Amino acid sequence: MASSVSGTIVPRFTADTLRSAAKLSQGCHVVPVRLRRAIKKYLREKEDPHMKRKVLSLSESFHEVKEVNLLLPRSTSKELVEDPLKSMQSSKRWKIKSAYGDIGLKYRDDETIAYVASRMPAVYAACYRVLSEVKRRLPDFSPAKVLDFGAGTGSAMWALREVWPKSMEKINLIEPSQSMQRAGQRLIKDLKDLPFIQSYGSIQALTQSISKSERQHDLVIASYVLGEIPSLKDRITVVRQLWDLTGDVLILIEPGTPEGSNIISQMRSHILWMESRKIRKLESASHKSSKSLITMKSGAFIVAPCPHDGRCPLYNTGKYCHFVQRLERTTSQRAYKRSRGKPLRGYEDEKFSYVAFRRGRRPSREPWPLNGMKFDTLKEQHAKRSPEDLEIDYEDQIESEVDDDEQEQNLVSYNSDITETDAITDDDDDSGEEAEERGRADVGSGWGRIIYSPIRRGKRVEMDVCRATNRDGTEGLFDRIVVTQSKNPTLHHQARRSLWGDLWPF
């Protein structure tokens, strides 16, 4: 594939920028001081001696919702995912039976307080991870108007503010629980330079309150909410409504469980099928007026995590696509969460599944990452060494082994209690932006996704990678990639440091 390209092509990446661009996973995330202090202040005001019991009750409620989702068939018929509204009359297209807020968790005051104490930091960490990747993959994207569906206490909004601190001008929040709305407002009370924020109880309330010209949002996000709508038809209908409100990017996030992954897979299939059908109809139309409706925003493609827009290669394999974000537990989580007879760890792993769509066509003219690059084998590298290089090479090898050990052990010092008392300002730290720009991975074909933890076996690394099989990204494949040190020491060096969720070049 990439190896057959002529060496006259100018490489797009160097070995260093290639490794930097592919590095999308994050280590142990530390919840921002602002959010930790806001949560601590909110819980202090809502002081409750029975908080541990309420946190446990909330966890049991989540399991009940999970049981409801298990009643849905794992493998849905193709017709239902593609066009669930086919048998319904046109006048009833958008009339759904189980709207978000009518069923599932009601989130009264007790559940809301328990959610803020136990779940909000983890949901924030997952949202931050997904939004950060979208920013890396779409360096030209800077949302000014945002819609947060199922906003809850504002986890996604806090993450949005961290990722795009200066671009957001307006955020519309949809949250049916008045208790959740009040908690979200209280948590942001002390923040400065906030965008204009408007809250609604439903999608219908939003669309009735604003004009048609104001309904398009640069970014629409729905995090940890679709699983609370147990009807598949209603779930797809809600996503269609969200897509109609999307001017550029739509992000869906669910728990990293087989059920959550199944929800994401179904929504992915439906949006891609729906937009593909729309383009086919316009292209086959005989009159010019219909063909002229095909614009740069026609169609849809996947920004992340999928490197292609074809059928999911994991379908009917027994595997499911999900990722994990480790976060340092806040003081409230350590205080109210229970452990099973063991000391509570200083961190927790939040598993999540997600998909990010963008309107338009996938960039297909971009050169693949490895185009024009040539890597020496280990034997060729040794042949090029001079005697003076041997001592330096030996020291570099020792340093490399130490780095590998540190990364695999993932050592983290947990000092959130100290940093929470430090003085902070509202100035945003842009120190990491230069590093991101140095190796950004723009959307295009040629990048695969490592969807499980790489297996390191001596001088070889095995990785399960989902990748595109053609340059326009219309088809994909799930494959196991083996990289050995002898055949390609440069890529082996990168593979040794690659983690679950990173990209892999082809």
C-alpha positions in Angstrom: 0.0 0.0 0.0 2.1 2.9 1.3 5.3 1.0 0.8 4.7 0.7 -2.9 4.6 4.5 -3.4 7.6 5.9 -5.3 10.3 7.4 -3.2 10.2 10.6 -5.2 7.1 11.7 -3.2 7.9 14.3 -0.6 7.1 12.8 2.8 4.3 14.5 4.7 5.6 13.4 8.2 9.0 12.8 9.8 9.3 9.9 12.3 8.9 12.4 15.2 5.8 14.2 13.8 4.3 10.8 12.9 4.5 9.6 16.4 3.2 12.9 17.8 0.2 12.9 15.4 -0.7 9.4 16.2 -0.6 10.0 20.0 -4.3 10.7 20.9 -4.7 8.7 24.1 -4.2 10.5 27.4 -2.7 9.4 30.6 -4.3 9.9 34.0 -6.5 13.0 33.6 -6.7 15.5 36.4 -10.0 17.2 36.7 -9.4 21.0 36.5 -9.1 22.9 39.8 -12.1 25.1 38.9 -14.4 22.1 38.6 -13.1 20.4 41.7 -13.6 23.5 43.8 -17.1 24.1 42.3 -18.1 20.5 43.1 -16.7 20.7 46.7 -18.5 24.0 47.3 -21.8 22.7 45.9 -21.6 19.6 48.1 -20.7 21.6 51.2 -23.9 23.6 50.7 -25.9 20.4 50.2 -24.3 18.7 53.2 -26.1 15.3 53.7 -25.2 12.6 56.2 -26.6 9.9 54.0 -24.6 10.7 50.9 -22.9 7.3 50.6 -26.4 5.7 50.7 -27.6 8.0 47.9 -24.5 7.4 45.8 -25.2 3.6 46.1 -28.9 4.1 45.2 -27.9 6.1 42.1 -25.5 3.3 41.0 -28.4 0.8 41.4 -30.6 3.0 39.2 -28.0 3.0 36.5 -28.0 -0.8 36.6 -31.8 -0.8 36.2 -31.5 1.4 33.0 -28.9 -1.1 31.8 -31.3 -4.0 32.3 -33.9 -2.2 30.2 -31.4 -1.8 27.4 -30.7 -5.5 27.6 -34.3 -6.2 26.6 -33.6 -4.7 23.2 -32.3 -7.2 20.6 -28.5 -7.1 20.3 -28.6 -7.5 16.5 -31.2 -5.2 15.0 -32.6 -5.8 11.5 -31.0 -3.8 8.7 -34.4 -2.2 7.8 -35.0 -1.0 11.3 -31.6 0.7 11.7 -31.8 2.2 8.2 -35.3 3.6 8.2 -37.2 3.0 11.4 -39.9 5.5 10.3 -40.7 3.9 7.0 -44.0 2.4 8.1 -45.2 5.6 9.9 -47.2 8.3 8.3 -45.3 11.4 7.3 -47.4 13.5 9.7 -46.2 11.4 12.6 -42.5 11.4 11.8 -41.3 13.5 14.7 -43.9 12.3 17.3 -42.0 10.0 19.6 -43.5 8.0 22.5 -40.6 8.0 25.0 -38.9 11.3 24.9 -35.8 11.9 27.0 -37.1 12.9 30.5 -40.4 10.9 30.3 -38.7 7.6 31.2 -35.5 6.4 32.7 -33.9 8.4 35.6 -36.0 11.3 36.8 -33.1 12.9 38.7 -34.7 14.4 41.7 -32.6 16.4 44.2 -31.2 13.3 45.9 -30.0 11.7 42.6 -28.6 15.0 41.4 -26.5 15.5 44.5 -25.2 11.9 44.3 -24.5 12.4 40.6 -22.4 15.5 41.2 -20.4 13.7 43.9 -19.8 10.4 42.2 -20.3 10.6 38.4 -19.8 14.1 37.1 -15.9 14.1 37.2 -15.8 10.8 35.2 -18.3 12.0 32.6 -16.4 15.2 32.3 -13.1 13.3 31.7 -14.7 11.2 28.9 -16.2 14.3 27.3 -12.9 16.1 27.5 -11.0 13.2 25.9 -13.5 13.0 23.0 -13.6 16.8 22.4 -9.8 17.0 22.6 -9.5 14.4 19.8 -12.0 16.2 17.6 -9.9 19.3 18.0 -6.8 17.4 17.0 -8.5 15.8 14.0 -10.2 19.1 12.9 -7.7 21.9 13.5 -9.9 24.2 11.5 -12.9 23.6 13.6 -13.8 26.2 16.3 -17.4 26.1 17.5 -19.2 29.4 18.4 -22.7 28.0 18.9 -23.2 24.7 20.7 -26.1 22.5 21.7 -25.8 20.1 24.6 -28.6 17.5 24.6 -29.0 15.8 28.0 -26.8 18.4 29.6 -27.3 17.2 33.1 -25.2 19.2 35.5 -23.0 20.5 32.7 -20.2 18.0 32.4 -19.9 18.5 28.6 -20.1 22.2 28.9 -17.2 22.3 31.4 -15.2 20.1 28.9 -16.1 22.4 26.0 -14.9 25.4 27.9 -11.5 23.7 28.5 -11.0 22.6 24.9 -12.3 25.7 23.1 -12.1 28.4 25.8 -12.2 31.4 23.6 -14.4 30.4 20.6 -17.8 29.7 22.2 -20.4 32.5 22.1 -23.6 30.7 22.9 -24.6 27.3 24.4 -28.1 25.9 24.3 -28.7 23.2 27.0 -31.5 20.6 26.9 -32.2 19.0 30.2 -35.7 18.0 31.4 -34.7 17.7 35.1 -35.1 21.0 36.9 -32.9 19.7 39.7 -30.1 19.0 37.2 -30.6 22.5 35.7 -30.3 24.1 39.1 -27.2 22.2 40.0 -25.5 23.1 36.7 -26.3 26.8 37.3 -24.9 26.6 40.8 -21.7 25.0 39.7 -20.9 27.7 37.2 -21.9 30.6 39.4 -18.4 31.8 40.2 -17.0 31.4 36.6 -16.1 34.4 34.5 -16.2 35.1 30.8 -19.0 32.5 30.2 -20.8 32.4 26.8 -24.5 33.1 26.7 -26.3 30.1 28.2 -29.9 29.2 27.6 -31.7 26.1 29.1 -34.6 24.2 27.6 -36.6 21.2 28.8 -36.9 19.4 25.4 -35.9 19.6 21.8 -39.4 20.7 21.0 -39.1 23.6 23.5 -35.9 24.7 21.8 -37.2 24.6 18.2 -40.4 26.5 19.3 -38.4 29.2 21.0 -36.0 30.1 18.2 -36.4 30.9 14.6 -35.4 28.5 11.8 -32.4 30.6 10.9 -31.0 30.1 14.5 -31.5 26.4 14.7 -28.1 25.4 13.2 -25.4 24.8 15.7 -21.7 24.4 15.0 -21.4 21.6 17.4 -24.1 19.3 18.9 -23.2 16.9 21.7 -25.3 14.2 23.4 -23.3 12.4 26.2 -24.6 9.5 28.4 -28.2 10.2 27.4 -29.4 7.9 24.6 -29.3 4.9 26.8 -32.1 6.4 28.9 -34.4 6.2 25.9 -35.2 2.4 25.7 -37.1 2.5 22.4 -34.8 2.1 19.4 -37.2 3.9 17.1 -37.4 6.9 19.5 -33.7 6.9 20.0 -33.1 7.1 16.3 -35.7 9.8 15.9 -34.0 11.9 18.6 -30.7 11.5 16.8 -32.3 12.6 13.5 -33.6 15.7 15.3 -30.2 16.4 16.7 -28.6 15.9 13.2 -31.1 18.4 11.8 -29.9 20.9 14.4 -26.3 20.3 13.5 -24.5 22.7 11.1 -21.1 21.0 11.3 -20.2 18.4 13.9 -22.4 16.0 15.9 -20.9 14.0 18.8 -22.6 11.0 20.6 -21.0 9.5 23.7 -22.3 6.5 25.7 -20.9 4.2 28.4 -18.2 1.8 27.2 -20.4 -1.3 27.7 -21.6 -3.7 25.0 -25.0 -2.0 25.3 -23.5 1.5 25.0 -21.3 0.5 22.0 -24.4 -1.1 20.4 -26.3 2.2 20.7 -23.4 4.1 19.1 -23.0 1.5 16.3 -26.8 1.8 15.4 -26.7 5.6 15.4 -23.6 5.5 13.2 -25.2 3.2 10.7 -28.4 5.2 10.5 -26.8 8.7 10.0 -24.4 7.5 7.3 -27.1 5.5 5.5 -29.5 8.5 5.7 -27.1 11.0 4.2 -25.9 8.5 1.6 -29.4 7.9 0.5 -30.1 11.7 0.3 -27.1 12.2 -2.0 -28.0 9.3 -4.2 -31.5 10.7 -4.7 -30.1 14.1 -5.6 -27.5 12.7 -8.0 -30.1 10.6 -9.8 -32.6 13.4 -10.2 -33.1 14.4 -13.8 -33.7 18.1 -13.2 -30.8 20.5 -12.6 -32.4 22.2 -9.6 -32.2 19.0 -7.5 -28.5 18.4 -8.5 -27.7 21.9 -7.5 -28.7 21.2 -3.9 -25.6 19.0 -3.5 -23.2 21.3 -1.7 -20.0 21.0 0.3 -22.1 20.2 3.4 -24.0 17.4 1.7 -23.3 13.9 3.1 -21.6 12.9 6.4 -18.3 11.3 7.4 -16.8 10.0 10.7 -14.2 12.2 12.4 -13.5 9.8 15.2 -13.0 7.1 16.3 -13.6 5.3 12.9 -11.0 5.8 10.2 -13.6 5.0 7.6 -17.3 5.3 6.8 -18.0 1.7 5.8 -19.7 -1.0 7.7 -18.3 -1.6 11.2 -15.8 -4.5 10.9 -16.6 -5.6 14.5 -20.2 -6.3 13.5 -21.2 -9.9 14.6 -17.6 -10.6 15.9 -18.5 -10.6 19.6 -16.2 -7.6 20.1 -17.3 -4.1 20.8 -15.7 -0.7 20.2 -14.9 1.2 23.3 -12.1 3.2 24.9 -11.0 4.1 28.4 -9.9 7.3 30.2 -8.2 7.1 33.5 -8.8 10.0 35.9 -7.6 11.0 39.3 -10.4 10.7 41.7 -11.6 13.9 43.3 -11.9 14.3 47.1 -15.7 13.9 46.8 -15.4 10.7 44.9 -13.0 9.3 47.4 -15.2 10.3 50.2 -18.5 8.9 49.0 -17.7 6.0 46.7 -17.5 2.5 48.3 -15.0 -0.2 47.7 -15.5 -3.9 48.1 -13.4 -4.5 51.3 -10.3 -2.9 49.8 -8.8 0.6 50.0 -10.3 2.9 47.4 -7.8 3.6 44.6 -6.7 7.1 43.9 -7.9 6.8 40.3 -10.7 5.2 38.3 -11.0 4.1 34.6 -14.0 5.5 32.8 -14.9 3.4 29.7 -16.9 5.0 26.9 -18.0 4.6 23.4 -18.5 7.5 21.0 -18.8 8.7 17.4 -18.2 12.1 15.9 -19.8 13.0 12.6 -19.1 16.0 10.3 -21.2 17.2 7.5 -19.7 17.0 4.0 -17.4 14.6 2.2 -14.3 13.0 3.8 -11.1 14.6 2.5 -9.7 12.0 0.1 -6.9 13.8 -1.6 -4.7 14.0 1.4 -1.6 11.9 1.1 -1.4 8.9 3.4 0.9 9.4 6.4 3.6 7.0 5.3 3.7 8.2 1.6 7.2 8.9 0.6 8.7 7.7 3.9 11.4 5.0 3.9 12.5 3.3 7.1 15.8 1.3 7.4 15.8 -2.1 8.8 17.8 -2.8 12.0 20.5 -4.4 9.9 20.7 -1.4 7.7 20.8 1.0 10.6 23.7 -1.0 12.2 25.6 -1.0 8.9 25.4 2.8 8.8 26.8 3.3 12.3 30.3 4.5 12.8 32.4 3.2 15.7 32.0 6.6 17.5 28.2 6.0 17.6 28.3 2.8 19.5 28.7 4.3 23.0 25.9 6.8 22.4 23.7 4.1 20.9 24.2 2.0 24.1 23.2 4.9 26.3 20.2 5.7 24.2 19.1 2.1 24.4 19.2 2.2 28.2 17.2 5.4 28.3 14.7 4.0 25.9 14.1 0.9 28.2 13.6 3.2 31.2 11.0 5.2 29.3 9.2 2.0 28.3 9.0 0.8 31.9 7.7 4.2 33.1 5.0 4.3 30.4 3.8 0.7 31.0 3.6 1.2 34.8 1.8 4.6 34.2 3.1 6.0 37.5 1.1 9.0 38.7 1.3 11.1 41.8 -2.2 12.0 43.1 -2.0 15.4 44.6 -5.4 16.9 43.9 -6.0 17.9 47.5 -2.9 20.1 47.3 -3.7 21.7 44.0 -7.3 22.5 45.0 -6.0 25.0 47.6 -3.6 26.7 45.1 -4.4 30.1 43.7 -5.8 29.9 40.2 -6.7 32.5 37.6 -9.1 32.5 34.7 -6.3 32.7 32.2 -6.2 29.6 30.0 -2.9 27.7 29.6 -2.1 27.4 26.0 1.3 25.7 26.6 0.2 22.4 25.0 -1.2 23.9 21.7 2.2 24.1 20.0 2.8 20.4 20.7 -0.6 19.6 19.2 0.0 21.7 16.1 3.4 20.1 15.6 1.9 16.7 14.9 -1.8 17.1 14.3 -3.6 14.3 12.5 -6.0 15.9 10.1 -9.0 13.9 8.9 -8.2 11.8 5.9 -7.5 8.2 4.9 -4.4 6.3 5.9 -4.8 6.4 9.7 -5.9 3.3 11.6 -7.3 3.2 15.1 -5.8 0.9 17.8 -9.0 -0.4 19.5 -7.5 -2.7 22.1 -4.4 -2.6 24.3 -1.3 -3.5 22.2 0.4 -6.7 23.1 4.2 -6.4 23.6 6.1 -9.7 23.1 9.8 -9.1 23.3 11.0 -7.4 20.2 7.6 -7.5 18.5 4.3 -5.6 19.1 0.9 -6.9 18.1 -2.0 -4.4 17.7 -5.7 -4.7 16.8 -6.3 -1.9 14.3 -9.5 -0.7 12.6 -8.5 0.9 9.3 -9.6 2.1 5.9 -8.9 -0.2 3.0 -9.3 2.5 0.3 -8.3 6.1 -0.1 -11.8 7.6 0.0 -12.5 5.8 3.3 -15.7 4.1 2.2 -14.6 0.6 3.3 -12.9 -0.6 6.4 -11.2 -3.7 7.9 -10.3 -4.9 11.4 -6.8 -6.4 11.3 -4.0 -7.4 13.6 -0.8 -5.6 12.8 2.6 -7.1 13.9 5.6 -4.8 14.0 9.1 -6.3 14.7 12.2 -4.4 15.7 14.4 -6.1 13.0 12.2 -5.2 10.0 11.3 -1.7 11.1 12.9 -0.4 14.3 11.4 3.1 13.7 7.8 2.0 13.7 8.6 -0.6 16.4 9.8 2.3 18.6 6.4 4.0 17.9 4.4 0.8 18.5 6.1 0.2 21.8 4.8 3.6 23.0 1.3 3.3 21.4 -1.7 2.9 23.6 -5.3 1.9 23.3 -7.1 4.6 21.4 -4.0 6.0 19.5 -3.9 6.2 15.7 -1.7 4.0 13.6 -0.3 5.1 10.2 -0.6 3.2 6.9 
